[in-house]
């Protein structure tokens, strides 16, 4: 196997990563040229006229690797990108993420160097460019491999159509609901810490936890939070009965996920005319789609509020979490 030169590796990188057929074709031609192929051999291999191959090779010799990009900005404002160039990068990343949705500094440097002949001296300049292009440094969202986005979209469309008139009905309350659990351990998140010094948070770790169920009122944005001994029908049903007493003479619609106990025979047995949960209608979100439930955003908000804090008493942790969550209204909607 022949060892590729640095130039060949650069062309191979853009040949593999680019979504632009012109860039791919130019990379292929120059890679063959760098391997010692003649113009005639390249022409016959890629099915292009010899005149085109000769012209491309000449352009490459004059302008270097940046020439593979249509409209190459050779030596134009090499110190930094112009606003129009930044706009071009932004449009490109949103249309054809290169090399993928996940960017790192190494890939960005390679691209900008070849495309615009620009090299920044500080990593912060590249970070600023990515922020300008609507990228942020964060953890990707994890979704179950079984998730079917077409079915999720279809199901959400049906849910929105169902609840749309109910949100306008003064006699009906519509909740998005979910359960969560709080453990007695310190939740750590990134923070700005002093360089050269080790920052330590001493945690109090014991095996204790508290489950909750939250009900987000999609009309008012208010959050109703209730403690649960355990996430099961045995403890959910009494909570639902209390919900009926809290809102007498109201119809209650609850949209929640497909947890087994949400669809259990015990809950189904108390639903319907003449049953204890008669005023309640249950609707299920699509499977494997927690991102569609706005209550999940409330859990995240509450847990962010207790991050990097140590609580000497478990009850202090629980009550602080409750205060954070119930201390505001939420503009979240079913989307």
HUFENTA-V176209 format. One record per pair of residues at least 6 apart in sequence whose C-alpha atoms are under 8 Angstrom apart, sorted by the first residue. I is the first residue (numbers start at 0). J is the second residue. Records with the same first field share a line. If there is no record, write none. Layout:
I: J, J
This chain:
7: 30, 33
10: 26, 27, 29, 30, 64
11: 26, 30
13: 22, 23, 26
14: 22, 23, 24, 26, 27
15: 23
16: 97, 98
17: 23, 97, 98
18: 95, 97
21: 67, 68, 69
22: 67, 68, 69
25: 55, 67
26: 67
28: 41, 45, 52
29: 55, 56, 59
31: 41
32: 38, 41, 56
38: 49, 52, 53
39: 49
41: 52
42: 48, 49, 52
58: 66
59: 66, 67
62: 73
64: 113
65: 71, 72, 73, 112, 113, 114, 115, 116
66: 73, 113, 114
68: 114
71: 114, 115
72: 114, 115, 116
73: 115, 116
74: 115, 116
75: 115, 116
77: 115, 116, 117, 118
78: 117, 118, 119
79: 117, 118, 119
80: 115, 117
85: 128, 131, 132
86: 132
88: 132
89: 131, 132, 133
90: 132
92: 132
98: 106
104: 122, 125
107: 125
108: 118, 125
111: 117, 118
112: 118
119: 125
129: 135
142: 287, 288
143: 287
145: 287
146: 286, 287, 288
150: 285
151: 285, 286, 288
154: 284, 285
155: 284, 285, 334
158: 282, 284
159: 333, 334
162: 173
165: 171, 172, 173
166: 172, 173, 217, 218
170: 248, 249, 250
171: 249, 250, 251, 252
172: 216, 217, 218, 249, 250, 251, 252
173: 216, 217, 218, 251, 252, 253, 254
174: 214, 215, 216, 217, 251, 252, 253, 254
175: 214, 215, 216, 217, 253, 254, 255, 292, 293, 294
176: 212, 213, 214, 215, 253, 254, 255, 256, 292, 294
177: 212, 213, 214, 255, 256, 292, 294, 295
178: 210, 211, 212, 213, 230
179: 210, 211, 212, 298
180: 208, 209, 210, 211
181: 208, 209, 210, 211, 317
182: 206, 207, 208, 209
183: 203, 204, 205, 206, 207, 208, 313, 316
184: 202, 203, 204, 205
185: 202, 203, 204, 306, 307, 308, 309
186: 302, 305, 306, 307, 308
187: 306, 307
188: 306, 307
192: 198
200: 307, 309
201: 309
202: 309
203: 309, 310, 311
207: 313
209: 226, 227, 228, 317
210: 226, 227, 228, 229, 230
211: 224, 225, 226, 227
212: 224, 225, 226, 227
213: 222, 223, 224, 225, 294
214: 222, 223, 224, 294
215: 221, 222, 223, 293, 294
216: 222, 223
217: 331, 332
219: 328
220: 328, 329, 330, 331
221: 325, 327, 328, 329
222: 324, 325, 328, 329
223: 325
224: 321, 325
225: 238
227: 234, 235
228: 234
231: 260
232: 260, 261, 263, 265, 266
236: 266
239: 276
240: 275, 276
243: 249, 251, 276, 278, 279
249: 278
250: 278, 279, 280
251: 278, 279, 280
252: 279, 280, 281, 282
253: 279, 280, 281, 282
254: 281, 282, 283, 284
255: 281, 282, 283, 284, 292
256: 283, 284, 285, 286, 289, 292
257: 283, 284, 285, 286
260: 266
268: 274
269: 275, 276, 277
270: 276, 277, 279, 280
271: 277, 278
284: 291, 292
289: 295
291: 333, 334
292: 333
293: 331, 332, 333
297: 324
298: 324
300: 324
301: 320, 321, 323, 324
302: 320
304: 320, 323
305: 316, 319, 320
310: 316
